[in-house]
Amino acid sequence: MIPSPTNSVTELERYAELAEWQPEIARSRDAAVRLMRCSDGELPDLLAAARAAKERFKPGIVTYSRKVFIPLTNLCRDYCGYCIFRRDPGQPGARTMTPEEVLAVARAGEALGCTEALFSLGDKPELLFPEMRAALERLGYKSTLHYLEAMCELVLRETILLPHPNPGLISMGLMLETTNAELMRPGAAHDNAPDKAPSKRLRTIAEAGKQKVPFTTGLLIGIGETVEDRVDTLLAIRDLHRRYGHIQEVIVQNFRAKPEIAMAEQPEPSHGEMLRAVAVARLLMPKVNIQAPPNLSEPYYDDLLDSGINDWGGVSPLTPDYINPEKPWPHVEQLRRRTEAKGFELRQRLPAYPEFLPALMAKPGLLSERLHAAVDQQGLARRAA
Ligand code: SF4
């Protein structure tokens, strides 16, 4: 498959060139599937190629976004089999935040040097639950999305944080997760999750591309998909990026089992599967930012640096990971030490990556003003911590 690795810089550079220019190196579906199925003996070759590609196009640094997590509502009309976040009205922990609560979290994050307010919420709960319709009416909004929009504006107006909304089908961030619609069959991960239809999500990502919205998406591995599905999902993202040039980041996320979820008995993907998926993502999209969450690969998360990531995603000094609450984010200092031990500098970035900032900053308005105040000369966070 790919040449044997050596430690010489020129050899590593050659891998990166192969990844970029030679179609037989993870440029076709078959080649990508073969790479994702590589044996343990071949894995070091794959990782060397991926890391070389990362160094060619994203040299020297690995980024993270210092954020607060704002779970605007955990009511959701979908029932994904792996989700621990969602609630029905009346269930313990069911909650919709008030504007005052949103602002309090954002201000606390501001005091801790955060630059991102990541809004996460369930999908269109008002379509299923009269309780949510009543709550929205009390708050003065027609839909959850209208409420979200107002809360993004509130945070932008009242704090220095940059809002990054993540509300399902209309968003700056939407995990494609998988292109396999079979996972919507009864008993599968997306049974009773109408918003997870791959065609709808592909359409949303394409719409964002037409509007030139810098977009975060990604792949979820271990939810019942095949290796071919993983490759197809990455290829679908690559195709969208080739058409619109708007994919700022591809997240490769691994399913983690929890006793409370419908998929509690589903085996988790192995660390090796995760490394292969990340490396193939890097080789298929050598110039795109590739992220993997560190807390979901603890205690071995620094291995992900060997597979070609250039970003750790959002890490919060304040709020827990509400999606995987049993897996706390590492402390930023620990993240820095382990990143540096692999030879990279850890830098704080903004919710939009440097290459997407000029277009955002060119549009007059409050967002542009906030970006000008937050950005440094390299397009990263000025108040790097
Ligand atoms: S993963 Fe998202 S869409 Fe699915 S049930 Fe959880 S909150 Fe709802």
Boltz pocket constraint, residues with backbone or C-beta under 6 A from the ligand:
constraints:
  - pocket:
      binder: B
      contacts: [[A, 74], [A, 76], [A, 77], [A, 78], [A, 79], [A, 80], [A, 83], [A, 84], [A, 85], [A, 86], [A, 121], [A, 122], [A, 123], [A, 193], [A, 195]]
      max_distance: 6.0
